[in-house]
């Protein structure tokens, strides 16, 4: 049983991820998508050219998700009360 788990872990470790955009009539619609390389290849075989590959070869799903999201969801910088007061006085 452990051997099977090790083999699965090795397969997963070599997996790469891609970021893509979905297009409708040539226009990008919705947020960036993330999937593994195999899923991307299946999507392209099923409907060639519908999705636009943004980036490939990403080593982990977490990194791919962060890259796909960009700055969306990042915490906003804190603003001090003094800077707010100053901006109101200007």
C-alpha positions in Angstrom: 0.0 0.0 0.0 2.8 2.4 0.8 4.4 1.8 -2.6 1.2 2.9 -4.3 1.1 6.0 -2.2 4.7 6.8 -3.1 4.0 6.3 -6.8 1.0 8.6 -6.6 3.1 11.2 -4.7 5.8 11.0 -7.4 3.2 11.5 -10.2 1.7 14.4 -8.4 5.1 16.0 -7.8 5.8 16.0 -11.5 2.4 17.6 -12.4 2.5 21.1 -13.7 -0.3 23.7 -13.8 -1.5 26.3 -16.3 -3.4 29.5 -16.2 -5.9 30.2 -19.0 -8.6 32.6 -20.0 -12.0 31.7 -21.4 -13.0 33.6 -24.6 -16.5 34.1 -26.0 -16.6 35.6 -29.6 -12.9 36.6 -29.2 -13.5 38.5 -25.9 -12.1 37.3 -22.6 -14.9 36.5 -20.2 -14.6 35.9 -16.5 -11.6 35.5 -14.3 -8.5 33.5 -15.1 -8.8 29.7 -14.7 -6.3 27.2 -13.3 -6.0 23.5 -14.2 -3.3 20.9 -14.5 -1.5 20.4 -17.8 -3.4 17.2 -18.6 -6.8 18.9 -18.1 -5.6 21.8 -20.4 -4.6 19.4 -23.1 -8.1 17.7 -22.9 -9.8 21.0 -23.0 -7.9 22.0 -26.1 -8.6 18.7 -27.8 -12.3 19.1 -27.1 -12.7 22.7 -28.1 -9.5 24.1 -29.8 -8.9 27.8 -29.5 -11.8 28.5 -27.1 -9.5 29.1 -24.2 -6.3 31.2 -24.2 -3.3 29.9 -22.5 -1.8 32.6 -20.3 1.0 30.7 -18.6 2.1 27.1 -18.3 4.8 25.0 -16.5 3.8 26.3 -13.0 5.1 23.9 -10.4 2.2 24.0 -7.9 -1.5 24.6 -7.8 -1.1 27.2 -5.0 1.3 29.2 -7.0 -0.9 29.0 -10.1 -3.9 30.2 -8.1 -2.0 33.2 -6.7 -0.6 34.1 -10.1 -4.1 33.7 -11.7 -5.7 35.9 -9.1 -3.1 38.7 -9.4 -3.7 41.4 -6.8 -7.4 40.5 -6.4 -7.9 39.3 -2.8 -4.7 40.9 -1.5 -5.1 42.8 1.8 -5.4 46.5 1.3 -2.6 48.7 2.8 -3.5 50.2 6.1 -4.0 54.0 6.3 -3.2 55.9 9.4 -5.7 58.4 10.9 -3.1 61.2 10.5 -2.9 60.6 6.7 -6.7 60.6 6.5 -6.9 63.9 8.4 -4.2 65.4 6.2 -6.0 64.3 3.0 -9.2 65.9 4.3 -7.5 69.2 5.0 -6.0 69.4 1.6 
